[in-house]
Amino acid sequence: MSKRLVMFTFTQEPIEEPVIYTLGQQFNLTTNLRRANVSEKEGWIVLELEGKEDDIEQGLIWVTSRGVRVNPVGEDFTEI
């Protein structure tokens, strides 16, 4: 199993969709919300993904297709 830490940045349209739930269900990934800041119009979420590397890759492609910007989070991420 692989783990990856990513940041999702949302605009208004995808913020109303259950993107994280669907990502976990459709791609057999465990999702762990690490940090977030979400309003009615925009938001960002730092999310830990765990699963098969190919499932993570395919899931991130799908998330991007939904209009969510995906950026990797470095190893130096610290908890608040």
NUFIGU-11470 format. One record per residue: residue number from 0; residue in one letter; z, y, x of N, C-alpha, C, O, CB in turn. Coordinates in pm, 1 decimal, always signed. Glycine has a CB too. Layout:
<atoms>
{NUM, A, {Z, Y, X}, {Z, Y, X}, {Z, Y, X}, {Z, Y, X}, {Z, Y, X}};
...
</atoms>
This chain:
<atoms>
{0, M, {+0.0, -118.7, +83.2}, {+0.0, +0.0, +0.0}, {+0.0, +124.4, +87.2}, {+62.2, +128.1, +193.4}, {+120.6, +0.2, -94.4}};
{1, S, {-70.2, +225.0, +40.7}, {-78.1, +352.6, +110.4}, {-4.6, +458.8, +31.2}, {+13.8, +445.9, -89.8}, {-224.3, +393.9, +133.2}};
{2, K, {+37.6, +564.1, +100.3}, {+98.6, +680.9, +37.3}, {+24.5, +803.3, +85.3}, {-18.4, +811.0, +200.4}, {+250.9, +691.1, +69.4}};
{3, R, {+10.1, +898.9, -4.4}, {-54.3, +1024.0, +32.8}, {+11.8, +1137.8, -44.8}, {+43.1, +1124.0, -163.1}, {-207.9, +1018.8, +5.0}};
{4, L, {+32.3, +1248.9, +22.8}, {+89.6, +1368.0, -37.6}, {-21.7, +1470.0, -54.6}, {-89.6, +1505.4, +41.8}, {+206.6, +1425.5, +48.6}};
{5, V, {-40.5, +1517.4, -178.5}, {-148.5, +1610.7, -208.8}, {-96.7, +1724.2, -296.5}, {+6.0, +1712.3, -363.2}, {-265.5, +1537.9, -278.3}};
{6, M, {-170.7, +1834.2, -294.0}, {-141.4, +1945.1, -384.0}, {-257.1, +1959.7, -481.1}, {-372.8, +1969.2, -440.1}, {-117.4, +2077.5, -305.4}};
{7, F, {-225.6, +1961.3, -610.6}, {-323.2, +1986.8, -715.1}, {-306.5, +2132.0, -758.4}, {-194.5, +2177.1, -782.3}, {-305.6, +1888.0, -836.0}};
{8, T, {-416.3, +2204.8, -768.6}, {-414.0, +2340.6, -820.6}, {-497.7, +2342.1, -947.8}, {-614.9, +2304.3, -947.2}, {-467.5, +2444.1, -715.1}};
{9, F, {-435.3, +2386.7, -1057.3}, {-496.7, +2384.3, -1189.4}, {-531.4, +2524.7, -1236.4}, {-464.0, +2621.6, -1201.7}, {-404.2, +2317.0, -1289.6}};
{10, T, {-637.6, +2534.3, -1316.1}, {-664.7, +2652.9, -1395.3}, {-636.4, +2616.8, -1540.0}, {-587.3, +2507.2, -1567.4}, {-812.0, +2704.0, -1376.0}};
{11, Q, {-665.6, +2704.8, -1631.4}, {-625.1, +2684.2, -1770.7}, {-681.4, +2558.1, -1834.0}, {-607.9, +2487.1, -1902.7}, {-666.5, +2801.3, -1852.2}};
{12, E, {-809.4, +2527.3, -1813.6}, {-868.2, +2413.0, -1884.4}, {-803.5, +2279.5, -1848.2}, {-755.4, +2210.1, -1937.8}, {-1015.8, +2406.0, -1855.4}};
{13, P, {-800.3, +2240.4, -1719.7}, {-740.7, +2109.3, -1692.6}, {-588.7, +2105.4, -1708.2}, {-530.9, +1996.9, -1715.1}, {-776.4, +2066.4, -1554.1}};
{14, I, {-522.9, +2221.4, -1714.0}, {-377.1, +2221.0, -1725.8}, {-333.1, +2161.7, -1860.1}, {-219.8, +2115.7, -1874.1}, {-322.0, +2363.9, -1710.2}};
{15, E, {-422.7, +2163.2, -1957.6}, {-390.5, +2110.0, -2089.7}, {-417.6, +1959.8, -2101.6}, {-382.9, +1899.6, -2203.2}, {-469.5, +2184.2, -2195.0}};
{16, E, {-477.9, +1899.0, -2001.7}, {-508.0, +1755.7, -2003.4}, {-397.4, +1677.4, -1932.9}, {-333.5, +1730.8, -1842.2}, {-644.5, +1727.9, -1936.4}};
{17, P, {-373.3, +1551.7, -1972.5}, {-272.9, +1468.4, -1904.8}, {-329.5, +1407.0, -1775.6}, {-338.8, +1284.9, -1763.8}, {-223.8, +1356.5, -1999.5}};
{18, V, {-366.6, +1491.0, -1680.4}, {-435.7, +1446.6, -1559.2}, {-350.1, +1350.3, -1477.5}, {-399.6, +1246.4, -1433.9}, {-474.4, +1566.8, -1473.4}};
{19, I, {-223.3, +1382.6, -1456.2}, {-138.1, +1298.3, -1371.6}, {-112.2, +1163.8, -1439.3}, {-117.0, +1059.8, -1373.7}, {-4.2, +1369.4, -1341.1}};
{20, Y, {-85.1, +1165.0, -1568.0}, {-64.3, +1039.5, -1640.4}, {-189.2, +951.2, -1631.5}, {-180.2, +832.8, -1599.2}, {-28.7, +1067.6, -1788.3}};
{21, T, {-305.1, +1009.9, -1660.6}, {-430.1, +934.2, -1658.0}, {-459.5, +882.8, -1517.5}, {-505.1, +769.6, -1501.3}, {-546.4, +1020.9, -1707.9}};
{22, L, {-433.8, +964.7, -1416.2}, {-453.5, +922.7, -1277.4}, {-373.7, +796.4, -1246.5}, {-426.6, +702.1, -1187.6}, {-413.2, +1035.1, -1181.3}};
{23, G, {-247.9, +794.5, -1285.6}, {-164.1, +677.6, -1261.3}, {-210.0, +555.0, -1337.3}, {-215.6, +445.7, -1281.1}, {-22.5, +708.2, -1297.5}};
{24, Q, {-243.2, +571.9, -1465.1}, {-282.2, +459.7, -1549.4}, {-419.6, +404.1, -1513.9}, {-436.9, +283.0, -1500.8}, {-280.6, +501.6, -1693.6}};
{25, Q, {-515.7, +492.4, -1498.6}, {-654.5, +450.5, -1480.2}, {-681.4, +394.9, -1340.0}, {-770.5, +311.9, -1322.2}, {-747.0, +567.2, -1507.1}};
{26, F, {-603.9, +441.1, -1240.1}, {-631.1, +401.6, -1101.9}, {-516.5, +321.4, -1039.3}, {-512.0, +304.1, -917.5}, {-658.4, +524.7, -1018.2}};
{27, N, {-424.9, +273.1, -1122.0}, {-313.3, +188.8, -1076.5}, {-234.5, +254.2, -963.9}, {-204.8, +190.0, -863.2}, {-365.2, +53.3, -1030.3}};
{28, L, {-200.6, +381.9, -980.6}, {-125.7, +454.3, -879.3}, {+12.9, +489.7, -930.2}, {+32.1, +518.5, -1048.4}, {-200.6, +580.4, -837.2}};
{29, T, {+108.0, +487.1, -839.7}, {+240.5, +538.9, -869.5}, {+239.6, +685.9, -830.9}, {+203.1, +720.7, -718.6}, {+353.4, +459.2, -793.4}};
{30, T, {+279.4, +772.1, -923.2}, {+281.0, +914.9, -897.3}, {+424.8, +963.9, -892.1}, {+506.8, +927.2, -976.3}, {+201.0, +991.2, -1004.8}};
{31, N, {+455.0, +1046.7, -793.2}, {+589.3, +1101.0, -776.0}, {+576.3, +1251.4, -758.8}, {+527.5, +1298.5, -656.1}, {+663.1, +1035.7, -653.7}};
{32, L, {+619.3, +1326.1, -858.2}, {+613.9, +1471.0, -855.3}, {+719.2, +1522.3, -757.8}, {+838.1, +1495.5, -775.1}, {+635.4, +1530.4, -996.9}};
{33, R, {+676.5, +1595.9, -655.7}, {+767.8, +1644.5, -552.1}, {+804.6, +1790.7, -570.1}, {+916.6, +1831.2, -539.0}, {+706.5, +1624.9, -416.1}};
{34, R, {+711.1, +1869.7, -620.1}, {+735.2, +2012.2, -642.2}, {+625.8, +2063.9, -733.9}, {+514.2, +2011.9, -732.6}, {+738.6, +2092.2, -507.1}};
{35, A, {+656.8, +2166.9, -814.6}, {+556.0, +2220.6, -905.4}, {+589.4, +2363.2, -947.2}, {+704.8, +2406.0, -944.3}, {+542.9, +2131.8, -1028.6}};
{36, N, {+485.7, +2434.2, -985.7}, {+497.9, +2566.7, -1044.7}, {+382.7, +2578.8, -1143.3}, {+267.5, +2595.5, -1103.2}, {+495.2, +2682.0, -935.2}};
{37, V, {+413.8, +2570.3, -1272.4}, {+310.2, +2566.1, -1374.5}, {+339.7, +2670.2, -1481.2}, {+453.2, +2683.0, -1527.4}, {+300.0, +2425.4, -1437.0}};
{38, S, {+236.8, +2744.3, -1520.0}, {+247.3, +2838.5, -1631.5}, {+141.4, +2800.7, -1734.2}, {+75.8, +2697.4, -1720.8}, {+229.5, +2987.6, -1583.4}};
{39, E, {+124.5, +2883.8, -1836.5}, {+25.1, +2854.1, -1939.1}, {-117.9, +2862.0, -1887.7}, {-206.4, +2795.7, -1941.8}, {+41.9, +2948.1, -2054.5}};
{40, K, {-142.4, +2942.8, -1783.3}, {-278.5, +2966.7, -1738.5}, {-314.8, +2901.3, -1606.2}, {-433.0, +2881.2, -1578.2}, {-300.6, +3111.1, -1727.6}};
{41, E, {-216.9, +2867.9, -1524.9}, {-246.0, +2809.3, -1394.1}, {-122.5, +2738.8, -1341.1}, {-13.1, +2750.8, -1396.3}, {-293.8, +2917.3, -1294.4}};
{42, G, {-142.5, +2665.2, -1233.1}, {-28.1, +2599.6, -1172.5}, {-67.3, +2517.2, -1052.6}, {-185.2, +2493.3, -1026.6}, {+41.3, +2513.1, -1272.9}};
{43, W, {+34.7, +2473.8, -979.5}, {+13.0, +2382.2, -868.2}, {+121.9, +2277.4, -870.6}, {+233.5, +2301.4, -916.6}, {+11.0, +2457.2, -732.2}};
{44, I, {+86.9, +2161.1, -820.1}, {+178.8, +2047.5, -817.3}, {+162.4, +1976.8, -683.5}, {+50.5, +1947.5, -641.6}, {+152.4, +1949.4, -936.7}};
{45, V, {+274.4, +1949.4, -616.5}, {+272.5, +1863.7, -498.6}, {+310.5, +1724.9, -547.7}, {+416.6, +1705.0, -606.8}, {+370.8, +1915.5, -384.7}};
{46, L, {+221.9, +1629.5, -522.1}, {+233.5, +1496.7, -579.6}, {+219.4, +1391.2, -470.9}, {+129.5, +1398.4, -387.0}, {+128.1, +1475.6, -689.2}};
{47, E, {+308.9, +1293.7, -473.2}, {+297.4, +1179.1, -382.9}, {+228.3, +1067.4, -460.0}, {+270.3, +1031.2, -569.9}, {+438.4, +1132.9, -328.6}};
{48, L, {+122.6, +1013.4, -401.8}, {+49.0, +902.9, -462.8}, {+70.8, +777.1, -380.6}, {+66.0, +781.0, -257.7}, {-102.3, +935.8, -473.9}};
{49, E, {+94.8, +665.7, -448.2}, {+112.2, +538.1, -379.5}, {+26.8, +433.4, -447.5}, {+28.5, +420.4, -569.9}, {+260.7, +495.0, -377.6}};
{50, G, {-48.3, +358.1, -367.4}, {-133.7, +252.6, -419.6}, {-232.1, +209.1, -313.6}, {-217.6, +243.8, -196.4}, {-207.3, +298.8, -545.4}};
{51, K, {-331.0, +134.2, -353.9}, {-435.6, +92.5, -261.0}, {-515.5, +215.6, -218.8}, {-540.6, +305.2, -299.3}, {-528.6, -15.3, -325.4}};
{52, E, {-554.9, +218.7, -91.8}, {-625.9, +335.4, -38.6}, {-752.4, +366.2, -119.0}, {-780.5, +482.7, -147.2}, {-662.1, +312.5, +108.2}};
{53, D, {-828.2, +264.0, -155.7}, {-949.9, +285.7, -233.4}, {-918.1, +343.8, -370.7}, {-991.2, +429.9, -419.5}, {-1027.4, +154.8, -248.5}};
{54, D, {-809.3, +297.5, -434.1}, {-769.4, +351.3, -564.3}, {-730.2, +498.5, -551.6}, {-762.9, +579.2, -638.6}, {-652.3, +269.4, -623.2}};
{55, I, {-660.2, +533.5, -443.3}, {-624.1, +674.1, -420.8}, {-749.9, +758.5, -406.8}, {-761.9, +863.6, -469.8}, {-535.1, +688.8, -294.8}};
{56, E, {-843.6, +712.9, -324.4}, {-968.3, +787.4, -303.4}, {-1044.5, +805.8, -434.4}, {-1087.3, +916.8, -466.0}, {-1057.0, +715.3, -200.8}};
{57, Q, {-1061.7, +698.6, -510.2}, {-1134.6, +707.1, -636.7}, {-1061.3, +796.2, -736.1}, {-1124.3, +871.1, -810.8}, {-1154.7, +567.5, -696.4}};
{58, G, {-929.5, +788.3, -737.2}, {-850.2, +873.2, -826.0}, {-865.3, +1020.4, -793.0}, {-876.4, +1103.4, -883.2}, {-704.4, +834.4, -818.9}};
{59, L, {-865.7, +1053.8, -664.5}, {-880.9, +1193.6, -624.7}, {-1020.9, +1246.0, -655.4}, {-1037.3, +1363.5, -688.3}, {-851.0, +1209.6, -476.1}};
{60, I, {-1120.8, +1160.4, -644.9}, {-1256.4, +1199.9, -685.3}, {-1257.8, +1231.9, -834.5}, {-1316.7, +1331.3, -876.8}, {-1359.4, +1087.5, -652.4}};
{61, W, {-1192.9, +1147.5, -913.4}, {-1186.4, +1170.1, -1057.5}, {-1112.4, +1299.9, -1089.8}, {-1157.6, +1377.5, -1173.9}, {-1117.9, +1051.8, -1126.7}};
{62, V, {-999.0, +1323.9, -1023.4}, {-921.5, +1446.1, -1047.4}, {-1007.3, +1569.2, -1018.2}, {-1007.3, +1665.1, -1095.4}, {-793.1, +1447.8, -960.2}};
{63, T, {-1079.4, +1566.1, -907.8}, {-1166.5, +1677.9, -871.5}, {-1273.5, +1699.1, -978.7}, {-1308.9, +1812.9, -1009.7}, {-1232.4, +1653.0, -733.9}};
{64, S, {-1324.7, +1590.5, -1034.9}, {-1427.0, +1601.6, -1139.1}, {-1372.6, +1665.7, -1266.3}, {-1450.0, +1713.8, -1349.1}, {-1483.8, +1464.3, -1171.4}};
{65, R, {-1241.0, +1667.1, -1282.7}, {-1178.1, +1728.5, -1399.1}, {-1154.5, +1877.7, -1379.3}, {-1103.1, +1944.2, -1469.3}, {-1046.8, +1659.3, -1429.7}};
{66, G, {-1191.4, +1931.9, -1262.3}, {-1175.4, +2074.9, -1237.7}, {-1047.9, +2111.9, -1164.4}, {-1011.0, +2229.2, -1158.4}, {-1179.4, +2147.5, -1366.2}};
{67, V, {-980.6, +2012.3, -1108.6}, {-857.6, +2036.0, -1033.8}, {-891.6, +2041.9, -885.4}, {-962.2, +1955.1, -833.9}, {-751.4, +1925.0, -1062.5}};
{68, R, {-841.4, +2144.6, -816.5}, {-861.1, +2152.3, -671.1}, {-755.7, +2064.7, -604.8}, {-637.7, +2072.2, -639.3}, {-852.1, +2301.0, -618.9}};
{69, V, {-797.7, +1981.7, -510.0}, {-708.9, +1888.3, -441.1}, {-706.6, +1922.9, -292.9}, {-811.6, +1931.6, -229.2}, {-754.2, +1740.7, -463.1}};
{70, N, {-586.0, +1942.6, -237.3}, {-568.7, +1968.6, -94.3}, {-463.7, +1873.7, -38.6}, {-363.7, +1846.4, -105.0}, {-528.2, +2116.5, -68.6}};
{71, P, {-485.0, +1823.2, +82.0}, {-382.6, +1739.1, +145.0}, {-262.2, +1824.1, +182.9}, {-274.6, +1943.3, +211.1}, {-439.2, +1666.8, +270.1}};
{72, V, {-146.1, +1760.7, +183.0}, {-23.1, +1826.1, +228.1}, {+16.4, +1758.0, +356.4}, {+21.6, +1635.2, +362.2}, {+92.2, +1818.6, +120.5}};
{73, G, {+44.2, +1835.1, +459.2}, {+75.4, +1780.5, +591.1}, {+208.7, +1708.7, +597.7}, {+290.2, +1714.2, +505.6}, {+74.2, +1889.7, +691.9}};
{74, E, {+227.6, +1641.6, +709.2}, {+350.3, +1566.7, +735.0}, {+473.4, +1656.4, +742.0}, {+585.9, +1608.3, +728.1}, {+337.0, +1489.3, +863.8}};
{75, D, {+453.0, +1788.2, +763.6}, {+565.0, +1879.2, +780.6}, {+621.1, +1930.3, +647.8}, {+704.8, +2020.6, +647.3}, {+522.9, +1995.5, +865.6}};
{76, F, {+576.1, +1873.6, +534.4}, {+627.7, +1911.2, +403.4}, {+776.0, +1881.2, +397.1}, {+817.1, +1769.9, +429.9}, {+552.5, +1837.4, +290.9}};
{77, T, {+857.3, +1976.7, +355.9}, {+1001.0, +1955.8, +344.5}, {+1045.7, +1978.4, +201.1}, {+986.7, +2058.5, +128.5}, {+1077.5, +2048.9, +439.9}};
{78, E, {+1147.9, +1908.8, +161.7}, {+1204.4, +1922.7, +28.3}, {+1283.4, +2052.4, +18.9}, {+1340.1, +2098.8, +117.8}, {+1293.6, +1802.3, -6.0}};
{79, I, {+1286.9, +2110.2, -100.1}, {+1373.5, +2226.5, -124.0}, {+1489.7, +2180.7, -208.9}, {+1576.9, +2260.8, -242.6}, {+1296.1, +2344.0, -193.6}};
</atoms>
